[in-house]
Amino acid sequence: MRRKLRKDDNGVTHVIEFTIALTIFVLLVQAFTSSMNYRIGIDLDNNDERVVMAREVVSELTGSEGKIGEATNWEDFEFGVGTPQLKDGATVGLLNANGELDKDKCDALQKFPYTSLRKELEVTQNLRIEISTLVPDETVCLWGGNPNSSTISVKSEKYMLYNDGTNILPAILTVTVFEGANPSNKIYMTEIMYNPTDNGNQYEWVEVYNPNPFAIYITSWTIEDLGDRDLIVSDDDDTLTIPGNKAGILTTSPTVFKETYVNYAYVFSVEDTAIGNGLGNSETITLSRGNYAETFSYTTSDGANGNGKSLTRSCYNCEAWNEAVTSPGTV
Protein backbone atom coordinates (compact mmCIF):
# COMPACT_ATOMS: atom_id res chain seq x y z
CA MET A 1 0.00 0.00 0.00
CA ARG A 2 1.37 3.40 -0.98
CA ARG A 3 2.01 5.74 1.90
CA LYS A 4 0.39 9.13 1.67
CA LEU A 5 2.77 12.03 1.79
CA ARG A 6 2.27 14.22 4.81
CA LYS A 7 2.32 18.00 4.55
CA ASP A 8 5.74 17.99 6.27
CA ASP A 9 7.12 15.64 3.60
CA ASN A 10 5.79 17.88 0.87
CA GLY A 11 7.40 20.91 2.53
CA VAL A 12 10.80 19.23 2.76
CA THR A 13 10.56 18.08 -0.85
CA HIS A 14 9.82 21.61 -2.04
CA VAL A 15 12.73 23.03 -0.05
CA ILE A 16 15.12 20.47 -1.58
CA GLU A 17 13.81 21.16 -5.07
CA PHE A 18 14.15 24.93 -4.55
CA THR A 19 17.73 24.58 -3.23
CA ILE A 20 18.77 22.44 -6.21
CA ALA A 21 17.14 24.87 -8.64
CA LEU A 22 18.82 27.88 -6.97
CA THR A 23 22.23 26.18 -7.08
CA ILE A 24 21.87 25.37 -10.79
CA PHE A 25 20.71 28.93 -11.48
CA VAL A 26 23.70 30.45 -9.64
CA LEU A 27 26.13 28.23 -11.57
CA LEU A 28 24.53 29.20 -14.89
CA VAL A 29 24.60 32.90 -14.00
CA GLN A 30 28.27 32.64 -12.98
CA ALA A 31 29.22 30.97 -16.24
CA PHE A 32 27.27 33.53 -18.27
CA THR A 33 28.53 36.63 -16.44
CA SER A 34 32.14 35.41 -16.48
CA SER A 35 32.05 34.93 -20.25
CA MET A 36 30.27 38.27 -20.77
CA ASN A 37 32.72 40.15 -18.55
CA TYR A 38 35.60 38.69 -20.50
CA ARG A 39 34.03 39.48 -23.87
CA ILE A 40 33.02 43.04 -22.91
CA GLY A 41 36.47 43.68 -21.48
CA ILE A 42 38.16 42.52 -24.68
CA ASP A 43 35.80 44.47 -26.93
CA LEU A 44 36.00 47.77 -25.04
CA ASP A 45 39.53 47.50 -23.72
CA ASN A 46 41.42 45.79 -26.51
CA ASN A 47 45.15 45.26 -25.76
CA ASP A 48 44.59 46.49 -22.20
CA GLU A 49 45.45 44.76 -18.95
CA ARG A 50 42.26 45.50 -17.02
CA VAL A 51 40.74 42.08 -17.62
CA VAL A 52 43.92 40.36 -16.48
CA MET A 53 44.26 42.57 -13.41
CA ALA A 54 40.65 42.00 -12.32
CA ARG A 55 40.98 38.23 -12.64
CA GLU A 56 44.31 38.15 -10.83
CA VAL A 57 42.86 40.14 -7.92
CA VAL A 58 39.98 37.66 -7.62
CA SER A 59 42.50 34.81 -7.73
CA GLU A 60 44.64 36.30 -4.95
CA LEU A 61 41.72 37.22 -2.70
CA THR A 62 40.16 33.76 -2.99
CA GLY A 63 43.34 31.71 -3.19
CA SER A 64 44.27 31.48 0.50
CA GLU A 65 43.79 32.77 4.03
CA GLY A 66 46.54 35.29 3.34
CA LYS A 67 49.55 35.86 5.57
CA ILE A 68 52.28 38.15 6.82
CA GLY A 69 55.41 36.07 7.22
CA GLU A 70 54.00 32.83 8.62
CA ALA A 71 50.98 34.41 10.33
CA THR A 72 47.65 33.85 8.57
CA ASN A 73 45.76 36.20 10.91
CA TRP A 74 46.88 39.26 8.96
CA GLU A 75 43.53 40.92 9.72
CA ASP A 76 44.67 41.47 13.34
CA PHE A 77 47.53 43.77 12.31
CA GLU A 78 47.45 47.49 11.51
CA PHE A 79 48.75 49.43 8.54
CA GLY A 80 51.93 51.27 9.48
CA VAL A 81 51.76 50.56 13.22
CA GLY A 82 53.63 47.88 15.13
CA THR A 83 55.62 44.91 13.85
CA PRO A 84 54.71 43.27 11.56
CA GLN A 85 52.62 45.72 9.57
CA LEU A 86 50.04 45.29 6.84
CA LYS A 87 52.23 47.28 4.47
CA ASP A 88 55.13 44.81 4.82
CA GLY A 89 54.38 42.47 1.93
CA ALA A 90 51.07 41.07 3.11
CA THR A 91 49.32 38.39 1.06
CA VAL A 92 45.74 39.53 1.19
CA GLY A 93 43.66 36.35 1.16
CA LEU A 94 40.02 36.48 2.29
CA LEU A 95 39.39 32.80 3.10
CA ASN A 96 39.00 31.13 6.46
CA ALA A 97 40.33 27.63 7.17
CA ASN A 98 37.20 26.13 5.59
CA GLY A 99 37.65 27.94 2.28
CA GLU A 100 34.81 30.42 2.93
CA LEU A 101 34.98 34.19 2.56
CA ASP A 102 35.67 35.40 6.11
CA LYS A 103 33.96 38.49 7.57
CA ASP A 104 36.93 39.61 9.70
CA LYS A 105 39.33 39.40 6.77
CA CYS A 106 36.87 41.23 4.51
CA ASP A 107 36.44 44.00 7.09
CA ALA A 108 40.23 44.28 7.45
CA LEU A 109 40.52 45.45 3.84
CA GLN A 110 39.42 48.85 5.13
CA LYS A 111 42.68 49.15 7.08
CA PHE A 112 44.49 49.65 3.77
CA PRO A 113 44.77 53.10 2.16
CA TYR A 114 43.55 53.23 -1.42
CA THR A 115 46.84 53.43 -3.29
CA SER A 116 48.65 51.01 -0.97
CA LEU A 117 46.30 48.06 -1.49
CA ARG A 118 46.19 48.68 -5.23
CA LYS A 119 49.99 48.42 -5.27
CA GLU A 120 49.91 45.33 -3.05
CA LEU A 121 47.53 43.69 -5.55
CA GLU A 122 49.59 45.04 -8.50
CA VAL A 123 46.70 47.05 -9.95
CA THR A 124 47.72 50.17 -11.87
CA GLN A 125 44.15 51.36 -12.56
CA ASN A 126 41.36 52.23 -10.14
CA LEU A 127 39.96 49.36 -8.10
CA ARG A 128 36.81 48.32 -6.25
CA ILE A 129 36.28 45.12 -4.22
CA GLU A 130 32.76 44.18 -3.16
CA ILE A 131 31.10 41.15 -1.58
CA SER A 132 27.32 40.84 -1.66
CA THR A 133 25.17 38.07 -0.25
CA LEU A 134 22.52 36.58 -2.53
CA VAL A 135 19.85 35.96 0.13
CA PRO A 136 19.41 38.52 1.57
CA ASP A 137 20.67 40.76 -1.24
CA GLU A 138 23.03 43.14 0.57
CA THR A 139 26.61 44.39 0.40
CA VAL A 140 28.61 42.97 3.31
CA CYS A 141 32.10 44.06 2.28
CA LEU A 142 33.24 47.11 0.30
CA TRP A 143 36.64 48.62 -0.41
CA GLY A 144 37.89 51.03 -3.06
CA GLY A 145 36.63 53.58 -5.54
CA ASN A 146 33.29 54.09 -7.27
CA PRO A 147 33.22 53.07 -10.96
CA ASN A 148 29.74 54.48 -11.68
CA SER A 149 31.07 57.56 -13.48
CA SER A 150 34.00 55.82 -15.18
CA THR A 151 34.19 55.63 -18.96
CA ILE A 152 35.65 52.12 -19.03
CA SER A 153 35.37 49.36 -16.42
CA VAL A 154 35.90 45.61 -16.31
CA LYS A 155 34.44 43.21 -13.74
CA SER A 156 35.52 39.78 -12.62
CA GLU A 157 33.14 37.81 -10.39
CA LYS A 158 33.21 34.65 -8.32
CA TYR A 159 30.38 32.95 -6.43
CA MET A 160 31.38 31.63 -3.02
CA LEU A 161 30.14 31.05 0.52
CA TYR A 162 30.45 33.92 3.00
CA ASN A 163 30.84 33.31 6.75
CA ASP A 164 29.64 36.23 8.87
CA GLY A 165 30.64 34.53 12.12
CA THR A 166 27.15 33.16 12.69
CA ASN A 167 25.74 32.19 9.31
CA ILE A 168 27.16 30.80 6.09
CA LEU A 169 25.53 32.49 3.10
CA PRO A 170 25.88 32.27 -0.70
CA ALA A 171 27.63 35.39 -1.95
CA ILE A 172 29.36 36.94 -4.92
CA LEU A 173 32.79 38.60 -4.91
CA THR A 174 33.07 41.33 -7.55
CA VAL A 175 36.36 43.00 -8.49
CA THR A 176 36.10 46.05 -10.75
CA VAL A 177 39.10 47.64 -12.47
CA PHE A 178 38.21 50.97 -14.05
CA GLU A 179 39.48 54.19 -15.53
CA GLY A 180 38.76 57.44 -13.72
CA ALA A 181 39.78 59.83 -10.98
CA ASN A 182 40.90 58.58 -7.58
CA PRO A 183 38.10 58.64 -4.97
CA SER A 184 37.55 61.52 -2.58
CA ASN A 185 39.15 61.05 0.84
CA LYS A 186 37.58 63.65 3.11
CA ILE A 187 37.19 63.15 6.85
CA TYR A 188 34.89 64.99 9.27
CA MET A 189 34.80 66.21 12.87
CA THR A 190 32.01 64.38 14.71
CA GLU A 191 32.48 64.97 18.47
CA ILE A 192 34.27 67.61 20.56
CA MET A 193 35.21 67.64 24.23
CA TYR A 194 36.11 71.30 24.82
CA ASN A 195 35.57 71.83 28.54
CA PRO A 196 36.18 68.54 30.36
CA THR A 197 35.36 68.07 34.03
CA ASP A 198 39.02 67.18 34.62
CA ASN A 199 40.81 70.47 34.15
CA GLY A 200 43.67 70.55 31.66
CA ASN A 201 44.34 70.60 27.93
CA GLN A 202 45.32 66.93 27.99
CA TYR A 203 41.67 66.01 28.66
CA GLU A 204 40.37 67.83 25.58
CA TRP A 205 39.83 65.83 22.40
CA VAL A 206 38.24 65.94 18.97
CA GLU A 207 36.76 62.91 17.25
CA VAL A 208 37.17 62.69 13.46
CA TYR A 209 35.42 60.17 11.22
CA ASN A 210 36.50 58.50 8.00
CA PRO A 211 33.37 57.63 5.96
CA ASN A 212 35.36 56.22 3.04
CA PRO A 213 35.60 52.45 2.41
CA PHE A 214 39.41 52.58 2.75
CA ALA A 215 41.94 53.98 5.22
CA ILE A 216 43.04 57.63 5.27
CA TYR A 217 46.51 58.90 6.20
CA ILE A 218 45.80 61.07 9.25
CA THR A 219 49.32 62.55 9.50
CA SER A 220 48.63 64.65 6.40
CA TRP A 221 45.91 66.63 8.24
CA THR A 222 46.06 69.62 10.60
CA ILE A 223 43.67 70.91 13.27
CA GLU A 224 43.48 74.49 14.53
CA ASP A 225 41.47 76.86 16.66
CA LEU A 226 41.43 80.67 16.57
CA GLY A 227 44.85 80.81 18.22
CA ASP A 228 47.11 78.11 16.78
CA ARG A 229 47.45 75.26 14.27
CA ASP A 230 48.77 71.76 15.03
CA LEU A 231 50.04 68.92 12.95
CA ILE A 232 49.06 65.37 13.82
CA VAL A 233 52.26 63.52 14.73
CA SER A 234 53.35 59.94 15.25
CA ASP A 235 55.76 58.18 17.57
CA ASP A 236 58.68 56.17 16.15
CA ASP A 237 57.93 57.45 12.62
CA ASP A 238 54.83 55.24 12.38
CA THR A 239 52.50 55.81 9.45
CA LEU A 240 49.16 56.71 11.03
CA THR A 241 45.85 55.89 9.36
CA ILE A 242 42.16 55.80 10.22
CA PRO A 243 40.53 52.70 8.66
CA GLY A 244 37.46 53.07 6.51
CA ASN A 245 34.20 53.73 8.41
CA LYS A 246 36.10 54.26 11.67
CA ALA A 247 36.62 57.21 13.99
CA GLY A 248 39.93 58.55 15.26
CA ILE A 249 40.61 60.71 18.32
CA LEU A 250 42.87 63.78 18.25
CA THR A 251 44.32 64.78 21.61
CA THR A 252 47.52 65.99 23.23
CA SER A 253 47.83 62.82 25.33
CA PRO A 254 46.64 59.44 23.94
CA THR A 255 47.65 57.89 27.28
CA VAL A 256 45.34 60.16 29.29
CA PHE A 257 42.49 59.57 26.84
CA LYS A 258 42.78 55.78 27.05
CA GLU A 259 42.92 55.91 30.84
CA THR A 260 39.89 58.23 31.03
CA TYR A 261 37.65 56.56 28.46
CA VAL A 262 38.66 53.31 26.80
CA ASN A 263 41.77 51.71 25.35
CA TYR A 264 40.75 52.68 21.84
CA ALA A 265 43.05 51.77 18.94
CA TYR A 266 42.92 54.95 16.86
CA VAL A 267 44.00 57.76 19.17
CA PHE A 268 46.45 60.29 17.69
CA SER A 269 48.56 63.03 19.21
CA VAL A 270 48.86 66.63 18.06
CA GLU A 271 52.30 68.21 18.09
CA ASP A 272 51.68 70.68 20.92
CA THR A 273 50.59 70.62 24.57
CA ALA A 274 47.10 71.77 23.52
CA ILE A 275 44.75 71.37 20.59
CA GLY A 276 45.28 74.70 18.88
CA ASN A 277 45.75 77.15 21.72
CA GLY A 278 43.48 75.14 24.02
CA LEU A 279 39.77 74.78 23.23
CA GLY A 280 38.07 77.83 24.71
CA ASN A 281 34.42 78.42 25.62
CA SER A 282 33.82 80.27 22.36
CA GLU A 283 35.80 78.75 19.54
CA THR A 284 36.15 77.95 15.87
CA ILE A 285 37.87 74.66 15.05
CA THR A 286 39.14 73.81 11.58
CA LEU A 287 40.20 70.39 10.28
CA SER A 288 42.09 70.71 7.02
CA ARG A 289 44.33 69.15 4.45
CA GLY A 290 45.50 70.90 1.29
CA ASN A 291 42.61 72.90 -0.18
CA TYR A 292 39.95 71.13 1.87
CA ALA A 293 38.82 72.52 5.23
CA GLU A 294 35.92 71.77 7.55
CA THR A 295 35.06 74.34 10.19
CA PHE A 296 32.86 74.21 13.29
CA SER A 297 32.09 77.12 15.64
CA TYR A 298 30.50 76.86 19.08
CA THR A 299 29.86 78.79 22.31
CA THR A 300 28.91 77.66 25.79
CA SER A 301 25.25 78.22 24.89
CA ASP A 302 25.53 75.11 22.68
CA GLY A 303 26.02 73.00 25.82
CA ALA A 304 28.65 70.56 27.12
CA ASN A 305 30.19 73.28 29.24
CA GLY A 306 32.02 71.47 32.02
CA ASN A 307 29.26 68.92 32.68
CA GLY A 308 31.11 65.84 31.38
CA LYS A 309 29.20 65.81 28.10
CA SER A 310 30.41 66.61 24.60
CA LEU A 311 29.17 68.36 21.47
CA THR A 312 28.19 65.69 18.98
CA ARG A 313 27.13 65.69 15.36
CA SER A 314 23.90 63.86 14.60
CA CYS A 315 25.49 62.30 11.50
CA TYR A 316 29.00 62.59 10.16
CA ASN A 317 28.22 65.36 7.64
CA CYS A 318 25.09 66.89 9.19
CA GLU A 319 25.02 70.56 10.11
CA ALA A 320 23.38 70.01 13.51
CA TRP A 321 25.50 69.61 16.66
CA ASN A 322 24.03 68.91 20.09
CA GLU A 323 25.10 68.25 23.66
CA ALA A 324 25.24 64.49 24.29
CA VAL A 325 26.69 61.82 26.50
CA THR A 326 30.27 61.21 25.37
CA SER A 327 30.73 58.31 22.95
CA PRO A 328 34.27 58.61 21.55
CA GLY A 329 35.11 56.13 18.83
CA THR A 330 31.51 55.49 17.79
CA VAL A 331 29.63 57.41 15.09
C-alpha positions as CSV (number, residue, x, y, z in Angstrom):
1,M,0.0,0.0,0.0
2,R,1.4,3.4,-1.0
3,R,2.0,5.7,1.9
4,K,0.4,9.1,1.7
5,L,2.8,12.0,1.8
6,R,2.3,14.2,4.8
7,K,2.3,18.0,4.6
8,D,5.7,18.0,6.3
9,D,7.1,15.6,3.6
10,N,5.8,17.9,0.9
11,G,7.4,20.9,2.5
12,V,10.8,19.2,2.8
13,T,10.6,18.1,-0.8
14,H,9.8,21.6,-2.0
15,V,12.7,23.0,-0.1
16,I,15.1,20.5,-1.6
17,E,13.8,21.2,-5.1
18,F,14.2,24.9,-4.5
19,T,17.7,24.6,-3.2
20,I,18.8,22.4,-6.2
21,A,17.1,24.9,-8.6
22,L,18.8,27.9,-7.0
23,T,22.2,26.2,-7.1
24,I,21.9,25.4,-10.8
25,F,20.7,28.9,-11.5
26,V,23.7,30.4,-9.6
27,L,26.1,28.2,-11.6
28,L,24.5,29.2,-14.9
29,V,24.6,32.9,-14.0
30,Q,28.3,32.6,-13.0
31,A,29.2,31.0,-16.2
32,F,27.3,33.5,-18.3
33,T,28.5,36.6,-16.4
34,S,32.1,35.4,-16.5
35,S,32.1,34.9,-20.3
36,M,30.3,38.3,-20.8
37,N,32.7,40.2,-18.5
38,Y,35.6,38.7,-20.5
39,R,34.0,39.5,-23.9
40,I,33.0,43.0,-22.9
41,G,36.5,43.7,-21.5
42,I,38.2,42.5,-24.7
43,D,35.8,44.5,-26.9
44,L,36.0,47.8,-25.0
45,D,39.5,47.5,-23.7
46,N,41.4,45.8,-26.5
47,N,45.2,45.3,-25.8
48,D,44.6,46.5,-22.2
49,E,45.5,44.8,-18.9
50,R,42.3,45.5,-17.0
51,V,40.7,42.1,-17.6
52,V,43.9,40.4,-16.5
53,M,44.3,42.6,-13.4
54,A,40.7,42.0,-12.3
55,R,41.0,38.2,-12.6
56,E,44.3,38.2,-10.8
57,V,42.9,40.1,-7.9
58,V,40.0,37.7,-7.6
59,S,42.5,34.8,-7.7
60,E,44.6,36.3,-4.9
61,L,41.7,37.2,-2.7
62,T,40.2,33.8,-3.0
63,G,43.3,31.7,-3.2
64,S,44.3,31.5,0.5
65,E,43.8,32.8,4.0
66,G,46.5,35.3,3.3
67,K,49.6,35.9,5.6
68,I,52.3,38.1,6.8
69,G,55.4,36.1,7.2
70,E,54.0,32.8,8.6
71,A,51.0,34.4,10.3
72,T,47.7,33.9,8.6
73,N,45.8,36.2,10.9
74,W,46.9,39.3,9.0
75,E,43.5,40.9,9.7
76,D,44.7,41.5,13.3
77,F,47.5,43.8,12.3
78,E,47.4,47.5,11.5
79,F,48.8,49.4,8.5
80,G,51.9,51.3,9.5
81,V,51.8,50.6,13.2
82,G,53.6,47.9,15.1
83,T,55.6,44.9,13.8
84,P,54.7,43.3,11.6
85,Q,52.6,45.7,9.6
86,L,50.0,45.3,6.8
87,K,52.2,47.3,4.5
88,D,55.1,44.8,4.8
89,G,54.4,42.5,1.9
90,A,51.1,41.1,3.1
91,T,49.3,38.4,1.1
92,V,45.7,39.5,1.2
93,G,43.7,36.4,1.2
94,L,40.0,36.5,2.3
95,L,39.4,32.8,3.1
96,N,39.0,31.1,6.5
97,A,40.3,27.6,7.2
98,N,37.2,26.1,5.6
99,G,37.6,27.9,2.3
100,E,34.8,30.4,2.9
101,L,35.0,34.2,2.6
102,D,35.7,35.4,6.1
103,K,34.0,38.5,7.6
104,D,36.9,39.6,9.7
105,K,39.3,39.4,6.8
106,C,36.9,41.2,4.5
107,D,36.4,44.0,7.1
108,A,40.2,44.3,7.5
109,L,40.5,45.5,3.8
110,Q,39.4,48.9,5.1
111,K,42.7,49.2,7.1
112,F,44.5,49.7,3.8
113,P,44.8,53.1,2.2
114,Y,43.5,53.2,-1.4
115,T,46.8,53.4,-3.3
116,S,48.6,51.0,-1.0
117,L,46.3,48.1,-1.5
118,R,46.2,48.7,-5.2
119,K,50.0,48.4,-5.3
120,E,49.9,45.3,-3.1
121,L,47.5,43.7,-5.5
122,E,49.6,45.0,-8.5
123,V,46.7,47.0,-9.9
124,T,47.7,50.2,-11.9
125,Q,44.2,51.4,-12.6
126,N,41.4,52.2,-10.1
127,L,40.0,49.4,-8.1
128,R,36.8,48.3,-6.3
129,I,36.3,45.1,-4.2
130,E,32.8,44.2,-3.2
131,I,31.1,41.2,-1.6
132,S,27.3,40.8,-1.7
133,T,25.2,38.1,-0.3
134,L,22.5,36.6,-2.5
135,V,19.9,36.0,0.1
136,P,19.4,38.5,1.6
137,D,20.7,40.8,-1.2
138,E,23.0,43.1,0.6
139,T,26.6,44.4,0.4
140,V,28.6,43.0,3.3
141,C,32.1,44.1,2.3
142,L,33.2,47.1,0.3
143,W,36.6,48.6,-0.4
144,G,37.9,51.0,-3.1
145,G,36.6,53.6,-5.5
146,N,33.3,54.1,-7.3
147,P,33.2,53.1,-11.0
148,N,29.7,54.5,-11.7
149,S,31.1,57.6,-13.5
150,S,34.0,55.8,-15.2
151,T,34.2,55.6,-19.0
152,I,35.7,52.1,-19.0
153,S,35.4,49.4,-16.4
154,V,35.9,45.6,-16.3
155,K,34.4,43.2,-13.7
156,S,35.5,39.8,-12.6
157,E,33.1,37.8,-10.4
158,K,33.2,34.7,-8.3
159,Y,30.4,33.0,-6.4
160,M,31.4,31.6,-3.0
161,L,30.1,31.0,0.5
162,Y,30.5,33.9,3.0
163,N,30.8,33.3,6.7
164,D,29.6,36.2,8.9
165,G,30.6,34.5,12.1
166,T,27.2,33.2,12.7
167,N,25.7,32.2,9.3
168,I,27.2,30.8,6.1
169,L,25.5,32.5,3.1
170,P,25.9,32.3,-0.7
171,A,27.6,35.4,-1.9
172,I,29.4,36.9,-4.9
173,L,32.8,38.6,-4.9
174,T,33.1,41.3,-7.5
175,V,36.4,43.0,-8.5
176,T,36.1,46.0,-10.8
177,V,39.1,47.6,-12.5
178,F,38.2,51.0,-14.1
179,E,39.5,54.2,-15.5
180,G,38.8,57.4,-13.7
181,A,39.8,59.8,-11.0
182,N,40.9,58.6,-7.6
183,P,38.1,58.6,-5.0
184,S,37.6,61.5,-2.6
185,N,39.1,61.0,0.8
186,K,37.6,63.7,3.1
187,I,37.2,63.1,6.9
188,Y,34.9,65.0,9.3
189,M,34.8,66.2,12.9
190,T,32.0,64.4,14.7
191,E,32.5,65.0,18.5
192,I,34.3,67.6,20.6
193,M,35.2,67.6,24.2
194,Y,36.1,71.3,24.8
195,N,35.6,71.8,28.5
196,P,36.2,68.5,30.4
197,T,35.4,68.1,34.0
198,D,39.0,67.2,34.6
199,N,40.8,70.5,34.2
200,G,43.7,70.5,31.7
201,N,44.3,70.6,27.9
202,Q,45.3,66.9,28.0
203,Y,41.7,66.0,28.7
204,E,40.4,67.8,25.6
205,W,39.8,65.8,22.4
206,V,38.2,65.9,19.0
207,E,36.8,62.9,17.2
208,V,37.2,62.7,13.5
209,Y,35.4,60.2,11.2
210,N,36.5,58.5,8.0
211,P,33.4,57.6,6.0
212,N,35.4,56.2,3.0
213,P,35.6,52.4,2.4
214,F,39.4,52.6,2.7
215,A,41.9,54.0,5.2
216,I,43.0,57.6,5.3
217,Y,46.5,58.9,6.2
218,I,45.8,61.1,9.2
219,T,49.3,62.5,9.5
220,S,48.6,64.7,6.4
221,W,45.9,66.6,8.2
222,T,46.1,69.6,10.6
223,I,43.7,70.9,13.3
224,E,43.5,74.5,14.5
225,D,41.5,76.9,16.7
226,L,41.4,80.7,16.6
227,G,44.9,80.8,18.2
228,D,47.1,78.1,16.8
229,R,47.4,75.3,14.3
230,D,48.8,71.8,15.0
231,L,50.0,68.9,13.0
232,I,49.1,65.4,13.8
233,V,52.3,63.5,14.7
234,S,53.4,59.9,15.3
235,D,55.8,58.2,17.6
236,D,58.7,56.2,16.2
237,D,57.9,57.4,12.6
238,D,54.8,55.2,12.4
239,T,52.5,55.8,9.5
240,L,49.2,56.7,11.0
241,T,45.9,55.9,9.4
242,I,42.2,55.8,10.2
243,P,40.5,52.7,8.7
244,G,37.5,53.1,6.5
245,N,34.2,53.7,8.4
246,K,36.1,54.3,11.7
247,A,36.6,57.2,14.0
248,G,39.9,58.5,15.3
249,I,40.6,60.7,18.3
250,L,42.9,63.8,18.3
251,T,44.3,64.8,21.6
252,T,47.5,66.0,23.2
253,S,47.8,62.8,25.3
254,P,46.6,59.4,23.9
255,T,47.7,57.9,27.3
256,V,45.3,60.2,29.3
257,F,42.5,59.6,26.8
258,K,42.8,55.8,27.0
259,E,42.9,55.9,30.8
260,T,39.9,58.2,31.0
261,Y,37.6,56.6,28.5
262,V,38.7,53.3,26.8
263,N,41.8,51.7,25.3
264,Y,40.7,52.7,21.8
265,A,43.0,51.8,18.9
266,Y,42.9,55.0,16.9
267,V,44.0,57.8,19.2
268,F,46.4,60.3,17.7
269,S,48.6,63.0,19.2
270,V,48.9,66.6,18.1
271,E,52.3,68.2,18.1
272,D,51.7,70.7,20.9
273,T,50.6,70.6,24.6
274,A,47.1,71.8,23.5
275,I,44.8,71.4,20.6
276,G,45.3,74.7,18.9
277,N,45.7,77.2,21.7
278,G,43.5,75.1,24.0
279,L,39.8,74.8,23.2
280,G,38.1,77.8,24.7
281,N,34.4,78.4,25.6
282,S,33.8,80.3,22.4
283,E,35.8,78.7,19.5
284,T,36.1,77.9,15.9
285,I,37.9,74.7,15.1
286,T,39.1,73.8,11.6
287,L,40.2,70.4,10.3
288,S,42.1,70.7,7.0
289,R,44.3,69.2,4.4
290,G,45.5,70.9,1.3
291,N,42.6,72.9,-0.2
292,Y,39.9,71.1,1.9
293,A,38.8,72.5,5.2
294,E,35.9,71.8,7.6
295,T,35.1,74.3,10.2
296,F,32.9,74.2,13.3
297,S,32.1,77.1,15.6
298,Y,30.5,76.9,19.1
299,T,29.9,78.8,22.3
300,T,28.9,77.7,25.8
301,S,25.3,78.2,24.9
302,D,25.5,75.1,22.7
303,G,26.0,73.0,25.8
304,A,28.6,70.6,27.1
305,N,30.2,73.3,29.2
306,G,32.0,71.5,32.0
307,N,29.3,68.9,32.7
308,G,31.1,65.8,31.4
309,K,29.2,65.8,28.1
310,S,30.4,66.6,24.6
311,L,29.2,68.4,21.5
312,T,28.2,65.7,19.0
313,R,27.1,65.7,15.4
314,S,23.9,63.9,14.6
315,C,25.5,62.3,11.5
316,Y,29.0,62.6,10.2
317,N,28.2,65.4,7.6
318,C,25.1,66.9,9.2
319,E,25.0,70.6,10.1
320,A,23.4,70.0,13.5
321,W,25.5,69.6,16.7
322,N,24.0,68.9,20.1
323,E,25.1,68.2,23.7
324,A,25.2,64.5,24.3
325,V,26.7,61.8,26.5
326,T,30.3,61.2,25.4
327,S,30.7,58.3,23.0
328,P,34.3,58.6,21.6
329,G,35.1,56.1,18.8
330,T,31.5,55.5,17.8
331,V,29.6,57.4,15.1
